[in-house]
Amino acid sequence: MDTRKVQITGKSTYVLTLPKKWASRSRLEAGSHISIFYQEDGSLLLKPPGLKVAKKTKKLKFNKELEHIKRDIVGLYIIGDYQAIELAGDHIPSDAHREIKELCHRLVGLEIVESSDRTILMKNFLDTEDFTMEKGLKRMSSLVYLMLDELASAFEGNDRDICSHIIARDDDLDRMFLLVSKQHVERLNLKKVSKHDNLSLVESFYYRLAANEVERIGDHISKISLHFSYIVLPGEVLSILVELCRDCQSLFMDSTQALRESNSKLANDVLGREDMFNKKLIMASQLPSEESIELIIDSFSRIKDYASNIAESAIDLSQL
């Protein structure tokens, strides 16, 4: 650590000298502009002009199960600040090429640029400067709203064709969740500050928690859709499922709004509606039906729980 004494020139200008070694290494000259970022703890981050981060390449060996390699790639995408990922081995079969290509589709910005029977080179073209966790969570919320809306329409019209569209939306939701997770890690790196990100580190933490709950809600909507596509339900059962779907939609949207606004009143309102929702779940489970709807009831219950978790996070944030 180095220390410098603050000097005052004129009546209101504070002057601080810079360490000579740092200035020389940063190639500062008279008239150079230095970017100054304000940190949450009151400190300042100084960034010299023309600072370039070295483009890093991570090399992976194709020497274990493909599923393990795919998990490594996802981990590197989220945690590692790599511009390229190279997978190399004595022989990479065509099915591995296909699966890794499908994986890259799930990871926004990651694309295969070179491919052979011995290597696969993936490059990250994602510019996260303009992307924020707020935008990501908002996009995820919109996708879940649409999924619940389509699910209600499927129940109303007893239309199973809609189910495939709902399940396809869940893939988009997963892609956005991984991107939000990546952005959260970058947010923790104080050397990479986005001028568009207004969240504090505490808020970023809670947004990442909420994104996880939203992703799980999407999984359960897909599970309901898949189950519904294989069973036949009477009109009385479908009617109450529509109600449950609309109630979930309302609980979810109110909880995410409460989080964005740090609105404890709205969050408590969401939590106060749990008992009525639970009564509807019991009513639905007792309706006569030749087909089992236990899985559907359980998934609706889980959706309610995840929405409640988001509401509780909103209450926490309201204390800041």
C-alpha positions as CSV (number, residue, x, y, z in Angstrom):
1,M,0.0,0.0,0.0
2,D,1.1,3.5,-0.8
3,T,0.0,6.7,0.8
4,R,-0.3,10.3,-0.5
5,K,-1.1,13.6,1.2
6,V,-4.1,15.5,-0.1
7,Q,-3.3,19.1,-1.1
8,I,-5.8,21.9,-1.7
9,T,-5.3,24.5,-4.4
10,G,-7.5,27.6,-4.6
11,K,-10.5,27.3,-2.4
12,S,-12.1,24.0,-3.5
13,T,-9.8,21.9,-5.6
14,Y,-8.3,18.8,-4.0
15,V,-5.1,17.5,-5.5
16,L,-3.5,14.1,-5.1
17,T,-0.2,13.0,-6.6
18,L,0.0,9.6,-8.3
19,P,2.7,7.0,-7.7
20,K,5.4,7.5,-10.4
21,K,5.9,3.7,-11.0
22,W,2.2,3.3,-11.7
23,A,2.0,6.4,-13.9
24,S,5.0,5.2,-16.0
25,R,3.7,1.7,-16.3
26,S,0.3,3.1,-17.4
27,R,2.1,5.4,-19.9
28,L,0.5,8.5,-18.5
29,E,1.4,11.9,-20.0
30,A,0.4,15.4,-19.4
31,G,-3.2,15.8,-20.4
32,S,-4.0,12.0,-20.1
33,H,-7.6,11.2,-18.9
34,I,-8.1,8.8,-16.1
35,S,-11.5,7.1,-15.5
36,I,-12.6,7.2,-11.9
37,F,-15.2,4.7,-10.5
38,Y,-16.8,5.2,-7.1
39,Q,-16.9,2.1,-5.0
40,E,-19.6,1.2,-2.4
41,D,-17.1,1.3,0.4
42,G,-16.2,4.9,-0.4
43,S,-13.0,4.0,-2.2
44,L,-12.1,5.1,-5.8
45,L,-11.0,2.8,-8.7
46,L,-8.6,4.5,-11.1
47,K,-8.5,3.2,-14.7
48,P,-5.7,4.6,-17.0
49,P,-6.5,5.2,-20.7
50,G,-5.9,2.4,-23.2
51,L,-5.9,-0.3,-20.5
52,K,-6.5,-3.6,-22.3
53,V,-7.2,-6.9,-20.6
54,A,-5.3,-9.8,-22.0
55,K,-7.5,-12.2,-24.0
56,K,-7.3,-15.5,-22.2
57,T,-7.8,-18.9,-23.6
58,K,-8.7,-21.9,-21.4
59,K,-7.6,-25.3,-22.7
60,L,-9.7,-28.4,-21.8
61,K,-8.7,-32.0,-22.6
62,F,-11.2,-34.4,-24.1
63,N,-10.3,-37.1,-21.6
64,K,-13.5,-37.7,-19.5
65,E,-17.2,-38.1,-19.9
66,L,-18.9,-35.7,-22.2
67,E,-21.4,-34.6,-19.6
68,H,-18.5,-33.7,-17.3
69,I,-16.8,-31.6,-20.0
70,K,-20.1,-29.8,-20.7
71,R,-20.4,-28.9,-17.1
72,D,-16.8,-27.6,-17.1
73,I,-17.7,-25.4,-20.1
74,V,-20.8,-23.9,-18.4
75,G,-18.7,-23.3,-15.3
76,L,-16.0,-21.5,-17.3
77,Y,-18.7,-19.4,-19.1
78,I,-20.1,-18.2,-15.8
79,I,-17.0,-18.0,-13.5
80,G,-14.1,-17.6,-15.9
81,D,-13.2,-14.4,-17.7
82,Y,-12.1,-16.3,-20.8
83,Q,-12.3,-15.0,-24.4
84,A,-11.8,-18.5,-25.8
85,I,-12.2,-22.1,-24.7
86,E,-10.3,-24.8,-26.6
87,L,-11.3,-28.5,-26.3
88,A,-8.6,-30.9,-27.6
89,G,-8.2,-34.6,-27.7
90,D,-6.9,-37.5,-29.9
91,H,-10.4,-37.9,-31.4
92,I,-13.6,-36.0,-30.7
93,P,-16.6,-37.9,-32.1
94,S,-19.3,-36.3,-34.1
95,D,-22.0,-36.7,-31.4
96,A,-19.7,-34.7,-29.0
97,H,-19.5,-32.0,-31.6
98,R,-23.2,-31.9,-31.9
99,E,-23.9,-31.8,-28.2
100,I,-21.3,-29.0,-27.6
101,K,-22.8,-27.0,-30.4
102,E,-26.2,-27.3,-28.7
103,L,-24.6,-26.3,-25.4
104,C,-23.1,-23.2,-27.0
105,H,-26.6,-22.2,-28.2
106,R,-27.6,-22.1,-24.5
107,L,-24.7,-19.9,-23.6
108,V,-25.3,-16.4,-25.0
109,G,-22.3,-15.1,-26.9
110,L,-20.4,-18.4,-27.0
111,E,-19.9,-19.7,-30.5
112,I,-17.8,-22.4,-32.2
113,V,-15.3,-20.8,-34.6
114,E,-13.1,-23.8,-35.4
115,S,-13.9,-27.5,-35.4
116,S,-12.0,-30.6,-36.4
117,D,-11.9,-34.3,-35.3
118,R,-9.3,-33.3,-32.7
119,T,-10.2,-29.8,-31.6
120,I,-13.2,-27.5,-30.9
121,L,-12.5,-23.8,-30.4
122,M,-15.2,-21.7,-28.8
123,K,-15.0,-17.9,-28.6
124,N,-17.0,-15.6,-26.4
125,F,-18.4,-12.7,-28.4
126,L,-20.6,-11.4,-25.6
127,D,-20.3,-7.7,-24.6
128,T,-21.8,-7.5,-21.1
129,E,-21.2,-3.7,-20.8
130,D,-24.7,-2.8,-21.8
131,F,-26.3,-5.8,-20.1
132,T,-27.4,-5.5,-16.5
133,M,-28.9,-7.9,-14.0
134,E,-31.9,-5.7,-13.8
135,K,-32.6,-6.2,-17.5
136,G,-31.9,-9.9,-17.2
137,L,-34.3,-10.5,-14.4
138,K,-36.9,-8.4,-16.1
139,R,-36.6,-10.5,-19.3
140,M,-36.8,-13.7,-17.2
141,S,-39.9,-12.4,-15.5
142,S,-41.5,-11.6,-18.9
143,L,-40.8,-15.1,-20.1
144,V,-42.4,-16.7,-17.0
145,Y,-45.4,-14.4,-17.4
146,L,-45.9,-15.6,-21.0
147,M,-45.4,-19.2,-20.0
148,L,-48.1,-19.0,-17.3
149,D,-50.4,-17.1,-19.8
150,E,-50.0,-19.8,-22.4
151,L,-50.5,-22.5,-19.8
152,A,-53.8,-20.9,-18.7
153,S,-54.8,-20.8,-22.4
154,A,-54.0,-24.5,-22.8
155,F,-56.2,-25.4,-19.8
156,E,-59.0,-23.1,-21.0
157,G,-59.1,-24.5,-24.5
158,N,-58.0,-28.0,-23.5
159,D,-55.3,-27.4,-26.1
160,R,-52.2,-29.6,-25.8
161,D,-50.5,-28.2,-28.8
162,I,-49.5,-25.1,-26.8
163,C,-47.5,-27.2,-24.4
164,S,-44.6,-27.6,-26.8
165,H,-44.3,-23.7,-27.1
166,I,-44.2,-23.4,-23.4
167,I,-41.5,-26.0,-23.0
168,A,-39.5,-24.2,-25.8
169,R,-39.7,-20.9,-23.8
170,D,-38.1,-22.6,-20.9
171,D,-34.9,-23.1,-23.0
172,D,-34.8,-19.3,-23.5
173,L,-35.3,-18.8,-19.7
174,D,-32.4,-21.1,-19.0
175,R,-30.2,-19.1,-21.4
176,M,-31.1,-15.9,-19.7
177,F,-30.5,-17.4,-16.2
178,L,-26.9,-18.4,-17.1
179,L,-26.3,-14.9,-18.5
180,V,-27.6,-13.3,-15.3
181,S,-25.3,-15.7,-13.3
182,K,-22.3,-14.7,-15.4
183,Q,-23.2,-11.0,-14.9
184,H,-23.4,-11.5,-11.2
185,V,-19.9,-12.9,-11.0
186,E,-18.6,-10.0,-13.1
187,R,-20.4,-7.7,-10.8
188,L,-18.3,-9.1,-7.9
189,N,-15.2,-8.3,-9.9
190,L,-14.6,-4.6,-8.9
191,K,-12.1,-4.2,-11.7
192,K,-14.9,-4.7,-14.3
193,V,-17.5,-2.0,-13.5
194,S,-20.4,-1.4,-15.9
195,K,-21.5,2.2,-16.2
196,H,-25.0,1.0,-16.8
197,D,-25.3,-1.1,-13.6
198,N,-26.9,0.7,-10.7
199,L,-27.2,-2.2,-8.3
200,S,-25.1,-2.4,-5.1
201,L,-23.4,-5.6,-4.3
202,V,-26.1,-6.5,-1.8
203,E,-28.8,-5.9,-4.4
204,S,-26.9,-7.9,-7.0
205,F,-26.8,-10.8,-4.5
206,Y,-30.5,-10.7,-4.0
207,Y,-31.2,-10.4,-7.8
208,R,-29.1,-13.5,-8.3
209,L,-31.1,-15.3,-5.7
210,A,-34.4,-14.2,-7.3
211,A,-33.1,-15.3,-10.8
212,N,-32.6,-18.8,-9.4
213,E,-36.2,-18.9,-8.1
214,V,-37.5,-17.6,-11.5
215,E,-35.6,-20.3,-13.3
216,R,-37.1,-23.0,-11.0
217,I,-40.6,-21.6,-11.6
218,G,-39.9,-22.1,-15.4
219,D,-38.9,-25.7,-14.8
220,H,-42.2,-26.4,-13.0
221,I,-44.3,-24.7,-15.7
222,S,-42.6,-27.0,-18.2
223,K,-43.2,-30.0,-16.0
224,I,-46.9,-29.1,-15.8
225,S,-47.1,-28.6,-19.5
226,L,-45.4,-31.9,-20.2
227,H,-47.7,-33.8,-17.9
228,F,-50.8,-32.2,-19.2
229,S,-49.9,-33.1,-22.8
230,Y,-50.3,-36.8,-21.9
231,I,-53.5,-36.8,-19.9
232,V,-57.2,-36.0,-20.3
233,L,-59.0,-33.9,-17.7
234,P,-62.6,-33.1,-17.2
235,G,-63.8,-29.5,-17.5
236,E,-64.3,-29.0,-13.8
237,V,-60.7,-29.8,-13.1
238,L,-59.5,-27.7,-16.0
239,S,-61.4,-24.7,-14.6
240,I,-59.7,-24.7,-11.3
241,L,-56.3,-25.3,-12.9
242,V,-56.9,-22.1,-14.9
243,E,-57.6,-20.3,-11.6
244,L,-54.4,-21.7,-10.0
245,C,-52.5,-20.6,-13.1
246,R,-53.8,-17.1,-13.0
247,D,-53.2,-16.9,-9.2
248,C,-49.6,-18.0,-9.7
249,Q,-49.2,-15.4,-12.4
250,S,-50.4,-12.7,-10.1
251,L,-48.3,-13.8,-7.2
252,F,-45.2,-14.1,-9.3
253,M,-45.5,-10.7,-11.0
254,D,-46.3,-8.9,-7.7
255,S,-43.3,-10.6,-6.0
256,T,-40.9,-9.6,-8.8
257,Q,-42.3,-6.0,-8.9
258,A,-41.9,-5.9,-5.1
259,L,-38.2,-6.9,-5.5
260,R,-37.5,-4.3,-8.2
261,E,-39.1,-1.6,-6.1
262,S,-38.0,-2.9,-2.7
263,N,-41.7,-2.6,-1.8
264,S,-42.3,-4.4,1.5
265,K,-46.0,-3.6,1.5
266,L,-46.5,-5.4,-1.9
267,A,-44.3,-8.3,-0.8
268,N,-46.3,-8.8,2.4
269,D,-49.4,-8.8,0.4
270,V,-48.0,-11.6,-1.7
271,L,-47.2,-13.6,1.4
272,G,-50.7,-12.9,2.8
273,R,-52.4,-14.6,-0.2
274,E,-50.7,-17.9,0.4
275,D,-53.5,-19.4,2.6
276,M,-56.2,-18.8,0.0
277,F,-54.0,-20.3,-2.7
278,N,-53.3,-23.4,-0.6
279,K,-57.1,-23.9,-0.1
280,K,-57.5,-23.9,-3.9
281,L,-54.7,-26.5,-4.2
282,I,-56.6,-28.7,-1.7
283,M,-59.8,-28.2,-3.6
284,A,-58.2,-29.2,-6.9
285,S,-56.6,-32.3,-5.4
286,Q,-60.0,-33.5,-4.2
287,L,-61.8,-33.1,-7.5
288,P,-62.8,-36.4,-9.2
289,S,-60.6,-37.3,-12.2
290,E,-59.5,-40.5,-13.9
291,E,-56.1,-39.1,-14.4
292,S,-53.7,-38.2,-11.6
293,I,-53.0,-34.5,-11.3
294,E,-50.8,-34.9,-8.2
295,L,-47.7,-33.7,-10.1
296,I,-49.5,-30.7,-11.4
297,I,-50.7,-29.7,-7.9
298,D,-47.2,-30.2,-6.5
299,S,-45.7,-28.0,-9.2
300,F,-48.2,-25.2,-8.6
301,S,-47.4,-25.4,-4.9
302,R,-43.7,-25.1,-5.7
303,I,-44.3,-22.1,-7.9
304,K,-46.2,-20.4,-5.1
305,D,-43.2,-21.2,-2.7
306,Y,-40.7,-19.7,-5.1
307,A,-42.8,-16.6,-5.6
308,S,-42.9,-16.2,-1.8
309,N,-39.1,-16.6,-1.6
310,I,-38.8,-13.6,-4.0
311,A,-41.3,-11.6,-1.9
312,E,-39.2,-12.3,1.2
313,S,-36.1,-11.1,-0.6
314,A,-37.9,-7.9,-1.5
315,I,-38.6,-7.4,2.2
316,D,-34.9,-7.9,3.0
317,L,-34.0,-5.3,0.4
318,S,-36.5,-2.8,1.7
319,Q,-34.4,-2.6,4.9
320,L,-31.4,-1.1,3.0
